[in-house]
Structure formats: C-alpha cells, structure tokens
Amino acid sequence: MVINAKPKNRKPSKVEKIKESSNFLREPLATELLEDTTHFSEQAIQVLKFHGSYQQDNRDNRVKGQEKDYQMMLRTRSPGGYIPPQLYLALDRLSEEYGNQTLRVTTRQAFQMHGILKKDLKTVIATVNRNLGSTLGACGDLNRNLMVPPAPYKNRPEYQYAWEYADKIVSLLAPQTGAYYEIWLDGEKIVTGEEDPEVKAARQRQSNGMLIEDGEEPIYGTNYLPKKFKIAVTVPGDNSIDVYTHDISFVILTNEAGELEGFNVLAGGGMGRTHNKEETFARISDRIGYVAKEDVYELIKAIVATQRDYGDRVTRRHARMKYLINDWGVEKFKAKVESYFGKAISPYKPLPEWKYHDYLGWHEQGDGKLFFGLSVENGRIKDEGDFQLKTALREIIQQFNIPLRLTANHNIIFYEIEPAHKQAIQQILAQKGVVTQPEAIDPLLRYSMACPALPLCGLAVTESERILPSILERIRALLNKLDMAEDKMVIRMTGCPNGCARPYMAELGLVGSAPDAYQVWLGGTPDQTKLARPYVQKMNVKDLESFLEPLFLYYKSDRLFQESFGEFCNRVGFEALRKSQEI
C-alpha cells in the first residue's frame, strides 16, 4: 500500500526522508546518544521529537564565536493531564537535579521540563518511565497528547467515559516500534497494566486498506504521519479543551441511563500558521458526523489513514489535516474516510451550547471526596522569593499522596482529597504565598495563556511568557483608567505564529511578528467557539495603551447588555473599529 499520495514529480520533504531511513525511530538518534557531544545533528533532532524531546539553546546565553548553550526540553505524554503522585514527585526531583529548577504545565495538559543536558537525557527519560510516566509520542509526526476535561466527577458517567476513551485512543495510536525502550530503557518495556484487548484487536484488524502490511507500525507505516496530529475527547457543553482546535474531537453521547451510546465527531482544526504565508492559517474544525461506540476505533483508524495517505508530505507547512480538509472540502474528505471505514458516517447529533470551565477552587467530586483547581500563572511551577509554588506542591503531594490533572489552560487540579485534609492543603498553599481563591485572581490573568517563547523556543521571534504578566498589568491599568475595572476578556499571547497558546481563539490575541512587536487578533469569544481574525500585522509593544484605548472606549459606549469584547468586535466589524482609532 502507498503511504503517501504525493503529487507526481514532487520530492518529499527532507523530514520524510529522515523518518523513512530512521529504522522506525532508531537512527541516527541511538548512535549519536552514545557520542560525547553537547548536541544532536539535525537528522537525530527530527527523530528525537518522537521520543518526547526538542533540542533547544538558551538564546540569552548566546555569545558570538562560541558554541550555543544546548539543552533539551522534555515533554510528558499524559492523556487527559493525568499525573500520579509518584510521577509528579519524580518530575519535581528531576527538574532540580537535571533541569532549570522549574516545571511547566503545557496548554495540552502535559508537563515540560527545560534545561536538560544531552548527557543526562537518558537518565531523565528512564526515571520518568520507572515512575509511571512516558514521553513517547509527546512530540513528532503522530498522535500527540490527548486532551480531556480535567474535572474528576465520579457521579457523572460522561466524564468517566471521556477519561476511559482518552486512554484507549492513546493506546490505539501509540507507536509500536521498540525503539523507545531500546534506546532509553535498554530494551526493558515497563508495563503498568494490561492493554485493553478490544483496543489491541482494533489496532491489528485490517479492513479497507487502513493498515500497512508488514513492519513495526501497522497504522503509521515507515513515514508516520505528515505532521503532528491532535485529538480531544469531551462531554456535551464542556469546552474546557478548546474543542474546535484539534485534528479530531470526540464528544461523548450517553442515553438517559447514563450509558455510552456513541460520539459526535469534529475534524480539521489547528492553530499553526506562518507569517507572510497566506497558504497557512488557523482553522476551526468541521462537523463530520456521529459514530456508535462499537465503531469508534475503526473510524479513528479511517481518519488517520486518510491523513496518512493523502496529507501533504512535500510542503511541511501545508501538512496538517486541516489543509487537506480545506483543500478537498468536508464532503470529499468524509467520502474518503468512509471508503476506509466501510460504511456511511451517521449525521451529527444536536448538542447544547459550549461553555468554558476552568474548575478553579473547591468542588465536590461526587463520591464524598473533593477536588481543587489551582491557577498557575503561565503554567510555570517555580519558587521565586516569597512565592513558593513548587515547594507547596511537593509538600502537598508528599503528605497526602493525591494525583493531579493538568488543564488545557495550564492550571492544576488536585483530586481524591479527603474533606478532612482541605484545611491543611489550604494552609500549605497560603504559607507559601499561593492564591487559592479564584475570585481573588484578576480575570485578565485567570483566563489568559502564553507560550514559553524566549529564551528557549527556537521558533520564537519575541517574548511571550516572560512579558505577559506586565502586559496584563498595563491592560488592567488602562481599564481602570477608563472606569472599566469590572471588565474581563480572554487574552492569549505567543512569541510566534505557531499558536501553541491558541491565541486565534482569544478575544484579544497577541502573536509575535518581530522583536517587541505583535500581530493583534480580535473576535474570539469567551467560550472559544469563534475564530479570531487578524486586525493589524504589527503593533509595537510600547504602543499598547494608545492602540487599545480607543477600542476599549468604543466597546464601553456601544456594547450591548452582557456583550463580551470579542462579540462586540465581531458585531461592529473591523472597519468601525479602525474608525474609532482615527478619532
């Protein structure tokens, strides 16, 4: 079977050749790992991504004529953000011994550790695996970390089904190559539980050309997918996971007795784009249809096979599935998926309106226990002066041995908490200077997100995580000046157009376009159901207040009752917004 349906007379990209010659993600990574060097070659870097790591260099430490300050970023694969207490304590310890003394919660419910040296990478990855974690498939051209609402409701079966199927889908699409265990664990495959027989059978079941015959990777083949692939599972109405931004989103549908019947399916979302390349763009997903629970694995394989065989393997910036659907149209895409699936996909079923939930504060879990959502500014877990978040988390988990769920807004949820332990947990956080009351957090901060950007991300053209706190302070001061102290809006920032913090769904998105300058995107909504649009291509950060003040005044004077800033921008239109700035 042909893995790529590549156009005639067009050569596959260099990355395609690297994947094909890697012997299922082994070389040249395995050889270079043994070499006494500070960094990997470009070929090994591409393979390393599949193992959960990116090579970076600290751009703050660059000195002309000297070697770059090379270090590795390691990302966990944590379906639904699940972090058992043993794993958290191991990550905390590893970040102190081998990293930059911080951890970062990502916007896809995983942990990132920065600052690892090449010589220590094997030790760190092996330790993660021996403490109930993994990094396999956290990066690379395959299914990435799968997102799920983090709320641990024990009395709401749809949430339990979402967690269950997140784990099953991750297992279905996990790389089958033995490379990961050979390289990092000397061939030892740490098994934390038996794989679901239903999932294993589904992976092995051949039908309508969905599987690649022979080889280690029956679903992916030697070339894996054309680009990264992202999946989410949620429940009706819960948009805590930015449902429209994934390659595939599944919505749990149950009957009146709470029993799982099937899934609504959306496909074709994605945030990444490239400046000044109009053929790249952010896109929200389309409704594909409904699938019964007994057919869900076959439909997943059919969608993945369609992207595997027809996604663009020549031009990487055009390789995500969103471009395939955009180029073909939904009906052609759906017809091709059905040809692999072997039958028609049923119509999409009605759903309630989507609402964003961050689950901060204390909540009943539904079985007598509690869960607690903790806001983490920009997802960065650190100790800094009197603010001792990292120490507080370590003490809580050591003392109470409770698991975590990471959220899509880079926050943390503790759960399985005995009510008798609530006061002690509150006290530990308060003593370490950590705010525990959601209402005490400025809404601009509470609903904001930023990517890490400088100094470590090689794609960043300007600041994001390090500058967003000051940006929010300036916007808050401006709102206060305009007698709009009660106003709130969703603000997201990235240091480049790749969109890791999903700025294109924000009411106010700031996307790095040059040093100290940002594209401004307007028109996303608080429930993350509408794609924002580019308003200006370059705003210097020093002009923030003068740029925003007329927009905010216009919003204050002409908004409808309870109309959000993003909704207002969409209603009046960009022409009217620009006129307001000319006055």
C-alpha positions as CSV (number, residue, x, y, z in Angstrom):
1,M,0.0,0.0,0.0
2,V,1.2,3.5,-0.8
3,I,1.9,5.6,2.3
4,N,1.9,8.9,0.6
5,A,-0.3,10.0,-2.2
6,K,2.3,12.5,-3.3
7,P,1.9,14.6,-6.4
8,K,3.9,13.4,-9.4
9,N,7.4,14.9,-10.0
10,R,7.4,16.4,-6.5
11,K,10.0,15.3,-4.0
12,P,9.0,14.5,-0.4
13,S,10.4,16.9,2.2
14,K,13.7,16.2,4.0
15,V,11.9,15.2,7.1
16,E,10.1,12.5,5.2
17,K,13.4,11.0,4.1
18,I,14.7,11.2,7.7
19,K,11.7,9.3,9.0
20,E,11.8,6.7,6.3
21,S,15.5,6.0,6.9
22,S,15.3,6.0,10.7
23,N,14.5,2.3,11.1
24,F,11.3,3.1,12.9
25,L,12.7,6.0,15.0
26,R,16.1,4.4,15.9
27,E,18.8,6.2,13.9
28,P,20.8,8.3,13.9
29,L,19.5,9.0,17.4
30,A,20.7,5.8,19.1
31,T,24.2,6.2,17.7
32,E,24.5,9.9,18.5
33,L,23.3,9.5,22.0
34,L,26.4,7.5,22.7
35,E,28.7,10.2,21.4
36,D,30.4,12.6,23.8
37,T,28.9,15.8,22.3
38,T,26.7,18.5,23.6
39,H,24.0,18.3,20.9
40,F,22.4,16.1,18.2
41,S,22.5,16.5,14.4
42,E,19.5,17.8,12.5
43,Q,18.6,14.3,11.4
44,A,18.7,13.0,15.0
45,I,16.7,16.0,16.3
46,Q,13.8,15.1,14.0
47,V,13.8,11.5,15.3
48,L,14.2,12.7,18.9
49,K,10.9,14.6,18.7
50,F,9.0,11.3,18.5
51,H,10.6,10.3,21.8
52,G,9.3,13.4,23.5
53,S,12.1,15.9,23.4
54,Y,13.2,19.0,21.5
55,Q,16.7,20.3,21.3
56,Q,17.0,24.0,22.2
57,D,19.6,26.5,23.1
58,N,19.4,29.3,25.6
59,R,19.3,32.4,23.5
60,D,20.0,34.6,26.5
61,N,23.4,32.9,26.6
62,R,24.4,33.2,23.0
63,V,27.9,34.6,22.5
64,K,29.3,35.3,19.1
65,G,32.1,32.8,18.2
66,Q,31.1,30.4,21.0
67,E,29.1,27.2,20.9
68,K,25.4,27.6,21.6
69,D,24.2,26.7,25.1
70,Y,22.5,23.5,24.0
71,Q,19.9,21.9,26.2
72,M,16.8,19.6,25.8
73,M,13.2,20.2,26.6
74,L,11.4,17.0,27.6
75,R,7.6,16.7,27.4
76,T,5.4,14.0,29.1
77,R,2.7,12.1,27.4
78,S,-0.1,12.4,30.0
79,P,-3.5,11.6,28.5
80,G,-6.1,13.9,29.9
81,G,-3.4,15.5,32.0
82,Y,-3.2,12.6,34.5
83,I,-0.2,12.8,36.7
84,P,0.0,10.2,39.5
85,P,1.7,11.4,42.7
86,Q,4.8,9.2,42.2
87,L,5.4,10.7,38.8
88,Y,4.9,14.3,40.0
89,L,7.5,13.8,42.7
90,A,9.9,12.3,40.2
91,L,9.5,15.2,37.8
92,D,10.0,17.7,40.6
93,R,13.2,15.9,41.6
94,L,14.5,15.6,38.1
95,S,13.8,19.3,37.4
96,E,16.0,20.2,40.4
97,E,18.8,17.8,39.5
98,Y,18.9,17.9,35.7
99,G,16.6,20.8,34.6
100,N,16.3,24.5,35.3
101,Q,14.5,24.0,38.6
102,T,11.1,24.7,37.2
103,L,8.3,22.6,35.6
104,R,5.8,24.0,33.0
105,V,2.2,22.9,32.5
106,T,1.5,23.0,28.8
107,T,-1.7,24.0,27.0
108,R,-2.2,20.4,26.1
109,Q,-2.3,19.0,29.6
110,A,1.3,17.8,29.9
111,F,4.4,18.7,31.7
112,Q,7.5,20.2,30.1
113,M,11.0,20.2,31.7
114,H,13.6,22.6,30.4
115,G,17.4,22.7,30.7
116,I,18.3,19.0,30.4
117,L,21.8,18.4,29.0
118,K,22.3,15.8,26.3
119,K,24.4,13.6,28.6
120,D,21.6,13.4,31.2
121,L,18.7,12.8,28.8
122,K,18.7,9.0,29.1
123,T,18.7,9.1,32.9
124,V,15.8,11.5,32.9
125,I,13.6,9.6,30.4
126,A,14.3,6.3,32.1
127,T,13.4,7.8,35.5
128,V,10.1,9.2,34.1
129,N,9.2,5.7,32.8
130,R,10.1,4.0,36.1
131,N,7.7,6.3,37.9
132,L,4.6,5.6,35.9
133,G,5.2,8.2,33.1
134,S,6.2,8.3,29.5
135,T,7.4,10.8,26.9
136,L,6.8,8.5,23.8
137,G,4.8,10.3,21.2
138,A,4.7,13.6,23.2
139,C,6.2,15.3,20.1
140,G,6.7,14.3,16.4
141,D,4.5,13.4,13.4
142,L,2.0,11.2,15.1
143,N,-0.9,11.4,17.7
144,R,0.2,13.9,20.4
145,N,-1.1,14.1,24.0
146,L,-4.8,13.6,24.1
147,M,-6.9,16.2,25.8
148,V,-9.9,15.7,28.1
149,P,-11.9,17.9,30.6
150,P,-9.9,17.5,33.8
151,A,-12.9,17.5,36.2
152,P,-12.9,14.2,38.1
153,Y,-16.6,13.9,38.5
154,K,-17.3,10.4,39.9
155,N,-21.1,10.8,39.7
156,R,-21.3,12.0,36.1
157,P,-20.6,8.9,33.8
158,E,-20.0,11.0,30.7
159,Y,-16.8,12.4,32.3
160,Q,-15.7,8.9,33.3
161,Y,-16.2,7.7,29.7
162,A,-14.2,10.7,28.4
163,W,-11.2,9.6,30.6
164,E,-11.6,6.0,29.7
165,Y,-11.7,6.6,25.9
166,A,-8.9,9.1,26.1
167,D,-6.7,6.3,27.5
168,K,-8.0,3.8,24.9
169,I,-7.4,6.1,21.9
170,V,-3.9,6.9,23.1
171,S,-3.2,3.2,23.3
172,L,-4.7,2.5,19.9
173,L,-2.5,5.1,18.2
174,A,0.7,4.6,20.3
175,P,3.8,4.0,18.3
176,Q,4.5,0.2,18.2
177,T,8.2,0.5,17.4
178,G,10.5,-0.9,20.1
179,A,13.0,2.0,19.5
180,Y,11.9,4.0,22.6
181,Y,12.5,1.1,25.0
182,E,15.7,0.0,23.3
183,I,17.3,3.5,23.4
184,W,16.2,4.8,26.8
185,L,15.5,1.7,28.9
186,D,18.0,-0.8,27.4
187,G,15.1,-2.9,26.0
188,E,13.1,-3.0,29.2
189,K,9.4,-2.3,28.4
190,I,7.9,-1.1,31.7
191,V,4.3,-2.4,31.8
192,T,1.9,-0.5,34.1
193,G,-1.1,-2.6,33.2
194,E,-2.5,-5.0,30.5
195,E,-3.6,-3.3,27.3
196,D,-7.4,-3.4,26.7
197,P,-7.9,-6.5,24.5
198,E,-10.6,-4.6,22.5
199,V,-8.0,-1.8,21.7
200,K,-5.3,-4.3,20.8
201,A,-7.7,-6.2,18.5
202,A,-8.7,-3.0,16.8
203,R,-5.1,-2.0,16.1
204,Q,-4.5,-5.3,14.4
205,R,-7.7,-5.5,12.5
206,Q,-7.2,-4.9,8.7
207,S,-10.1,-3.6,6.7
208,N,-10.3,-1.5,3.5
209,G,-6.6,-0.7,3.5
210,M,-6.4,1.1,6.8
211,L,-3.3,-0.9,8.0
212,I,0.1,-1.0,6.5
213,E,1.1,-4.6,5.8
214,D,4.3,-5.8,7.5
215,G,6.6,-3.7,9.5
216,E,6.6,-2.4,13.1
217,E,3.9,0.3,12.6
218,P,0.7,-1.1,11.2
219,I,-1.2,2.2,11.5
220,Y,1.6,4.7,10.8
221,G,4.0,2.9,8.4
222,T,7.7,3.8,8.0
223,N,6.9,7.5,7.5
224,Y,4.4,8.0,10.3
225,L,2.0,11.0,9.7
226,P,2.8,14.0,7.5
227,K,2.7,16.3,10.6
228,K,1.6,16.4,14.2
229,F,-1.9,15.1,14.9
230,K,-4.0,16.2,17.9
231,I,-7.1,14.6,19.4
232,A,-9.5,15.6,22.2
233,V,-12.5,13.9,23.9
234,T,-15.0,15.9,25.8
235,V,-18.6,15.9,27.0
236,P,-21.6,17.9,25.8
237,G,-21.3,21.6,26.8
238,D,-17.8,21.4,28.3
239,N,-15.4,23.4,26.3
240,S,-12.5,23.3,28.8
241,I,-10.3,21.8,26.0
242,D,-10.9,24.2,23.0
243,V,-12.9,21.7,21.2
244,Y,-12.6,23.3,17.7
245,T,-8.8,23.4,17.6
246,H,-7.9,19.7,17.2
247,D,-7.4,17.4,14.2
248,I,-10.2,15.3,15.7
249,S,-12.6,16.0,18.6
250,F,-15.0,13.4,20.0
251,V,-18.0,14.3,22.1
252,I,-19.3,11.6,24.4
253,L,-23.0,10.9,24.0
254,T,-24.9,8.9,26.6
255,N,-28.6,7.7,26.9
256,E,-30.9,8.7,29.7
257,A,-29.5,5.9,31.9
258,G,-26.0,7.4,31.5
259,E,-24.8,4.6,29.3
260,L,-22.4,5.4,26.5
261,E,-24.0,5.2,23.0
262,G,-21.5,6.9,20.7
263,F,-19.6,10.1,19.8
264,N,-20.1,13.2,17.7
265,V,-17.0,13.8,15.6
266,L,-15.4,17.0,14.5
267,A,-12.3,17.2,12.4
268,G,-9.9,19.7,10.8
269,G,-9.0,22.2,13.5
270,G,-5.5,23.5,14.0
271,M,-3.8,26.8,15.2
272,G,-0.4,26.8,13.5
273,R,0.5,29.2,10.7
274,T,3.5,31.0,9.2
275,H,3.8,34.8,9.0
276,N,3.5,36.2,5.4
277,K,2.5,32.8,4.1
278,E,-1.1,33.2,3.1
279,E,-1.5,29.5,2.4
280,T,-1.1,28.8,6.1
281,F,-3.9,29.8,8.5
282,A,-5.6,28.9,11.8
283,R,-8.8,26.9,11.2
284,I,-11.6,25.6,13.4
285,S,-12.9,22.1,12.9
286,D,-16.0,20.9,11.0
287,R,-18.8,18.6,12.0
288,I,-18.1,15.1,10.5
289,G,-20.9,13.1,12.0
290,Y,-21.8,10.6,14.6
291,V,-20.2,7.2,15.3
292,A,-21.6,4.4,17.5
293,K,-19.3,3.3,20.3
294,E,-18.6,-0.1,18.7
295,D,-17.3,1.6,15.6
296,V,-15.2,4.4,17.1
297,Y,-11.8,2.7,16.7
298,E,-12.4,1.9,13.1
299,L,-13.4,5.5,12.4
300,I,-10.3,6.8,14.1
301,K,-8.2,4.5,12.0
302,A,-10.0,5.6,8.9
303,I,-9.4,9.3,9.6
304,V,-5.8,8.7,10.5
305,A,-5.3,6.6,7.3
306,T,-6.8,9.3,5.2
307,Q,-4.4,11.9,6.6
308,R,-1.5,9.4,6.4
309,D,-2.1,8.6,2.7
310,Y,-3.3,12.0,1.4
311,G,-1.8,14.6,3.7
312,D,0.9,16.8,2.1
313,R,4.3,15.2,2.6
314,V,6.1,17.7,0.3
315,T,5.5,21.0,2.0
316,R,5.5,20.7,5.7
317,R,3.8,23.9,6.5
318,H,0.9,22.6,4.5
319,A,0.9,19.1,6.0
320,R,-1.7,19.3,8.8
321,M,-5.0,17.6,8.2
322,K,-6.8,21.0,8.4
323,Y,-5.3,21.8,5.0
324,L,-6.4,18.5,3.5
325,I,-10.0,19.2,4.6
326,N,-9.8,22.8,3.5
327,D,-8.4,21.8,0.0
328,W,-10.8,18.9,-0.5
329,G,-13.9,20.2,1.2
330,V,-15.7,18.4,4.0
331,E,-17.8,16.2,1.7
332,K,-14.9,14.8,-0.3
333,F,-12.9,14.3,2.9
334,K,-15.8,12.5,4.5
335,A,-16.3,10.3,1.5
336,K,-12.6,9.2,1.5
337,V,-12.9,8.4,5.3
338,E,-16.0,6.4,4.6
339,S,-14.1,4.4,1.9
340,Y,-11.7,3.2,4.6
341,F,-14.4,3.0,7.3
342,G,-16.5,0.8,5.0
343,K,-19.8,2.5,5.6
344,A,-21.6,5.8,5.8
345,I,-21.0,8.1,8.8
346,S,-24.2,8.9,10.6
347,P,-25.4,12.6,10.9
348,Y,-24.0,14.8,13.7
349,K,-26.4,14.9,16.7
350,P,-27.6,18.1,18.4
351,L,-25.6,19.4,21.3
352,P,-26.1,22.1,24.0
353,E,-24.1,25.3,23.8
354,W,-20.4,25.1,24.7
355,K,-19.2,26.8,27.8
356,Y,-15.7,27.3,29.1
357,H,-14.9,25.9,32.5
358,D,-11.6,26.2,34.4
359,Y,-12.6,24.3,37.5
360,L,-10.6,26.6,39.8
361,G,-11.4,26.4,43.6
362,W,-13.0,23.7,45.6
363,H,-15.6,21.2,44.2
364,E,-17.5,18.1,45.2
365,Q,-16.1,15.1,43.4
366,G,-19.3,13.1,43.6
367,D,-18.2,10.3,45.8
368,G,-17.7,12.2,49.1
369,K,-14.2,13.4,48.2
370,L,-13.1,16.9,46.9
371,F,-11.1,18.3,44.1
372,F,-9.3,21.6,44.0
373,G,-8.3,23.7,40.9
374,L,-5.2,25.9,41.3
375,S,-4.4,28.7,39.0
376,V,-0.8,28.6,37.7
377,E,0.4,31.8,36.0
378,N,1.5,30.9,32.5
379,G,1.8,27.3,33.7
380,R,5.2,27.9,35.3
381,I,5.8,26.0,38.5
382,K,8.6,27.6,40.4
383,D,9.8,29.1,43.6
384,E,10.6,32.8,43.5
385,G,11.0,34.9,46.6
386,D,8.0,34.5,49.0
387,F,6.1,32.7,46.2
388,Q,6.9,29.1,46.8
389,L,4.5,27.2,44.5
390,K,6.9,24.4,43.7
391,T,7.7,23.7,47.3
392,A,4.0,23.9,48.2
393,L,3.0,21.3,45.5
394,R,5.8,19.0,46.7
395,E,4.7,19.2,50.3
396,I,1.0,18.5,49.5
397,I,1.7,15.5,47.3
398,Q,4.3,14.0,49.7
399,Q,1.9,14.5,52.6
400,F,-1.4,13.4,51.0
401,N,-0.3,11.2,48.1
402,I,-3.0,12.6,45.8
403,P,-3.0,12.6,41.9
404,L,-3.1,15.6,39.6
405,R,-4.9,16.5,36.5
406,L,-3.3,19.2,34.3
407,T,-5.7,21.5,32.5
408,A,-5.8,23.0,29.0
409,N,-5.4,26.4,30.5
410,H,-2.1,25.3,32.0
411,N,-3.5,25.0,35.6
412,I,-3.6,22.1,38.1
413,I,-6.3,20.1,39.7
414,F,-5.7,18.0,42.8
415,Y,-8.3,15.3,43.4
416,E,-9.2,12.4,45.6
417,I,-9.0,14.8,48.5
418,E,-10.5,13.7,51.8
419,P,-12.6,16.6,53.2
420,A,-10.6,16.4,56.4
421,H,-7.5,17.4,54.5
422,K,-9.0,20.6,52.9
423,Q,-7.8,23.0,55.6
424,A,-4.3,21.6,55.7
425,I,-3.9,21.9,52.0
426,Q,-5.2,25.4,52.1
427,Q,-2.8,26.2,54.8
428,I,0.3,24.9,53.0
429,L,-0.6,27.0,49.9
430,A,-1.2,30.1,51.9
431,Q,2.0,29.8,53.8
432,K,3.9,29.5,50.5
433,G,2.2,32.7,49.1
434,V,-0.1,30.9,46.7
435,V,-3.5,32.4,46.0
436,T,-6.2,29.8,46.5
437,Q,-9.5,31.8,46.0
438,P,-10.4,32.1,42.3
439,E,-12.3,35.4,42.9
440,A,-9.0,36.9,44.2
441,I,-7.4,36.4,40.8
442,D,-7.6,39.2,38.3
443,P,-9.9,37.8,35.5
444,L,-7.4,39.0,32.9
445,L,-4.8,36.7,34.4
446,R,-7.3,33.9,35.2
447,Y,-8.3,33.4,31.6
448,S,-5.0,34.3,29.9
449,M,-2.4,32.0,28.4
450,A,1.1,32.4,27.0
451,C,3.6,30.1,25.3
452,P,7.1,29.7,26.7
453,A,8.8,31.6,23.8
454,L,12.1,33.2,24.6
455,P,14.8,32.3,25.6
456,L,14.5,28.6,24.8
457,C,12.0,28.1,21.9
458,G,13.8,28.2,18.6
459,L,10.7,29.4,16.8
460,A,10.1,32.5,19.0
461,V,10.7,35.9,17.4
462,T,9.8,37.8,20.5
463,E,8.7,37.4,24.2
464,S,5.5,35.8,25.5
465,E,5.6,34.0,28.9
466,R,8.1,36.5,30.4
467,I,6.3,39.6,29.2
468,L,2.6,38.6,29.5
469,P,2.4,39.5,33.3
470,S,3.4,43.1,32.6
471,I,1.1,43.3,29.5
472,L,-1.8,42.2,31.7
473,E,-0.9,44.8,34.3
474,R,-0.8,47.5,31.7
475,I,-4.2,46.5,30.3
476,R,-5.7,46.3,33.7
477,A,-4.4,49.8,34.5
478,L,-5.9,51.1,31.2
479,L,-9.3,49.5,32.0
480,N,-9.2,51.0,35.5
481,K,-8.4,54.4,34.0
482,L,-11.4,54.1,31.7
483,D,-13.7,53.2,34.5
484,M,-13.9,49.6,33.2
485,A,-12.5,47.9,36.3
486,E,-15.1,45.1,36.2
487,D,-14.4,44.2,32.6
488,K,-12.7,40.9,31.7
489,M,-11.6,39.3,28.4
490,V,-9.7,36.3,27.2
491,I,-6.1,37.4,26.3
492,R,-3.6,35.0,24.8
493,M,-0.1,35.6,23.7
494,T,2.5,33.7,21.6
495,G,6.0,34.5,20.6
496,C,5.5,33.3,17.0
497,P,2.6,32.4,14.7
498,N,2.6,28.7,15.5
499,G,-0.2,29.3,18.0
500,C,0.8,27.0,20.9
501,A,-1.3,29.0,23.4
502,R,-4.2,29.1,20.9
503,P,-4.3,32.9,20.5
504,Y,-6.5,32.7,17.5
505,M,-9.5,31.7,19.7
506,A,-8.9,34.6,22.1
507,E,-10.9,37.9,22.3
508,L,-7.5,39.6,22.2
509,G,-4.7,37.6,20.7
510,L,-1.1,38.9,20.6
511,V,1.0,36.9,18.1
512,G,4.8,37.7,17.9
513,S,5.7,39.1,14.5
514,A,9.1,40.8,15.2
515,P,11.2,41.8,18.2
516,D,8.9,43.7,20.6
517,A,6.1,43.6,18.0
518,Y,2.9,41.6,17.7
519,Q,0.1,40.9,15.3
520,V,-3.3,41.7,17.0
521,W,-6.1,39.3,16.6
522,L,-9.7,40.2,17.6
523,G,-13.0,38.5,17.7
524,G,-12.6,35.2,19.6
525,T,-15.3,34.5,22.2
526,P,-15.2,33.7,25.9
527,D,-16.5,30.2,25.2
528,Q,-13.8,29.6,22.5
529,T,-16.3,28.9,19.7
530,K,-15.4,31.5,17.1
531,L,-12.1,32.0,15.3
532,A,-10.5,35.5,15.8
533,R,-9.3,37.4,12.8
534,P,-6.1,39.4,12.2
535,Y,-6.7,43.1,12.9
536,V,-3.2,44.6,12.5
537,Q,0.0,42.9,11.3
538,K,2.4,44.7,13.7
539,M,1.9,46.6,16.9
540,N,4.9,47.7,18.9
541,V,4.5,46.7,22.5
542,K,5.4,50.3,23.6
543,D,2.2,51.4,21.8
544,L,-0.1,49.0,23.7
545,E,-2.1,51.6,25.6
546,S,-2.5,54.1,22.8
547,F,-3.6,51.3,20.5
548,L,-6.2,49.7,22.8
549,E,-7.7,52.8,24.5
550,P,-9.9,53.9,21.6
551,L,-11.1,50.3,21.1
552,F,-12.0,49.9,24.7
553,L,-13.8,53.3,24.8
554,Y,-15.8,52.3,21.7
555,Y,-16.6,49.0,23.4
556,K,-17.7,50.8,26.6
557,S,-20.0,53.2,24.8
558,D,-21.6,51.0,22.2
559,R,-21.7,47.4,23.6
560,L,-25.0,45.5,24.1
561,F,-26.0,44.2,27.5
562,Q,-23.6,41.5,28.7
563,E,-21.8,41.6,25.3
564,S,-18.2,40.4,25.5
565,F,-15.4,42.3,23.9
566,G,-14.9,39.6,21.3
567,E,-18.6,39.5,20.4
568,F,-18.6,43.3,20.2
569,C,-15.7,43.3,17.7
570,N,-17.5,40.8,15.6
571,R,-20.8,42.7,15.6
572,V,-19.5,46.1,14.7
573,G,-16.8,44.9,12.4
574,F,-13.2,45.9,11.8
575,E,-14.0,48.9,9.7
576,A,-15.9,50.5,12.5
577,L,-13.1,49.5,15.0
578,R,-10.5,51.2,12.8
579,K,-12.6,54.4,12.6
580,S,-12.7,54.5,16.3
581,Q,-8.9,54.6,16.4
582,E,-8.8,57.5,14.0
583,I,-10.6,59.9,16.2
